[in-house]
Amino acid sequence: MPRGDTLLRAMIRATSSAGLVNVPWGGNVDSVLTFFDHFLGLVLARVSAFVRELVLGFARELVLVLACARILVFVGIKLSR
């Protein structure tokens, strides 16, 4: 049997076997999507919300400190020695 013919038969067999696994109207998709992949979006959303709140909290604190420093300079209190 020629080498190219064997490769062609293997590709046809792999394609036809994969068609049985891929069910367009549902079926078992554990081979494509695992349990952990299912919740990966939720975990990433929670982490990004936490980081966003952390950054916004830091920004609020920085604005507050800078506003207090401006008020103290306006009143005439020296901030450094």
VMD Tcl script that draws the C-alpha trace (Angstrom):
set ca {
  {0.00 0.00 0.00}
  {1.47 3.38 -0.95}
  {2.42 5.74 1.83}
  {0.10 8.55 0.68}
  {-2.89 6.20 0.56}
  {-2.34 5.18 4.19}
  {-2.22 8.83 5.27}
  {-5.41 9.57 3.32}
  {-7.22 6.64 4.94}
  {-6.06 7.75 8.38}
  {-7.36 11.29 7.78}
  {-10.72 9.98 6.56}
  {-11.02 7.66 9.54}
  {-10.11 10.43 12.00}
  {-12.61 12.81 10.40}
  {-15.45 10.29 10.44}
  {-14.68 9.28 14.04}
  {-14.63 12.91 15.15}
  {-18.03 13.43 13.55}
  {-19.50 10.93 16.01}
  {-18.12 12.86 18.99}
  {-19.19 16.31 17.80}
  {-22.97 16.32 18.18}
  {-24.43 19.60 16.87}
  {-27.65 19.43 18.95}
  {-26.06 18.73 22.33}
  {-24.52 15.66 23.80}
  {-21.54 15.04 25.99}
  {-19.02 17.86 25.70}
  {-16.69 16.79 28.53}
  {-13.96 16.18 25.98}
  {-14.15 19.84 24.91}
  {-15.07 21.68 28.10}
  {-13.91 20.48 31.52}
  {-15.47 21.30 34.86}
  {-12.74 23.84 35.63}
  {-13.06 25.51 32.22}
  {-16.76 25.97 32.91}
  {-16.04 28.20 35.91}
  {-12.92 29.90 34.51}
  {-14.90 32.91 33.29}
  {-16.48 33.36 36.72}
  {-13.11 33.19 38.46}
  {-11.55 35.69 36.03}
  {-14.49 38.06 36.49}
  {-14.15 37.92 40.27}
  {-10.39 38.48 40.13}
  {-10.75 41.40 37.73}
  {-13.46 42.95 39.95}
  {-11.18 42.58 42.97}
  {-8.23 44.19 41.18}
  {-10.47 46.98 39.87}
  {-11.77 47.71 43.37}
  {-8.22 47.61 44.74}
  {-7.00 50.11 42.14}
  {-10.02 52.38 42.57}
  {-9.64 52.26 46.34}
  {-5.99 53.24 46.03}
  {-6.90 56.05 43.65}
  {-9.57 57.35 46.07}
  {-7.05 57.32 48.93}
  {-4.48 59.11 46.80}
  {-6.97 61.80 45.82}
  {-7.93 62.24 49.47}
  {-4.30 62.58 50.57}
  {-3.52 65.06 47.81}
  {-6.63 67.10 48.66}
  {-5.64 67.20 52.33}
  {-2.10 68.26 51.37}
  {-3.48 71.09 49.21}
  {-5.68 72.28 52.07}
  {-2.76 72.21 54.50}
  {-0.56 74.16 52.06}
  {-3.39 76.62 51.46}
  {-3.80 77.16 55.20}
  {-0.07 77.65 55.53}
  {1.08 74.54 57.37}
  {4.44 73.27 56.15}
  {4.50 69.60 55.19}
  {8.27 69.17 55.33}
  {10.90 70.29 57.80}
}
mol new
graphics top color blue
foreach p $ca { graphics top sphere $p radius 0.5 }
foreach p [lrange $ca 0 end-1] q [lrange $ca 1 end] { graphics top cylinder $p $q radius 0.2 }
display resetview
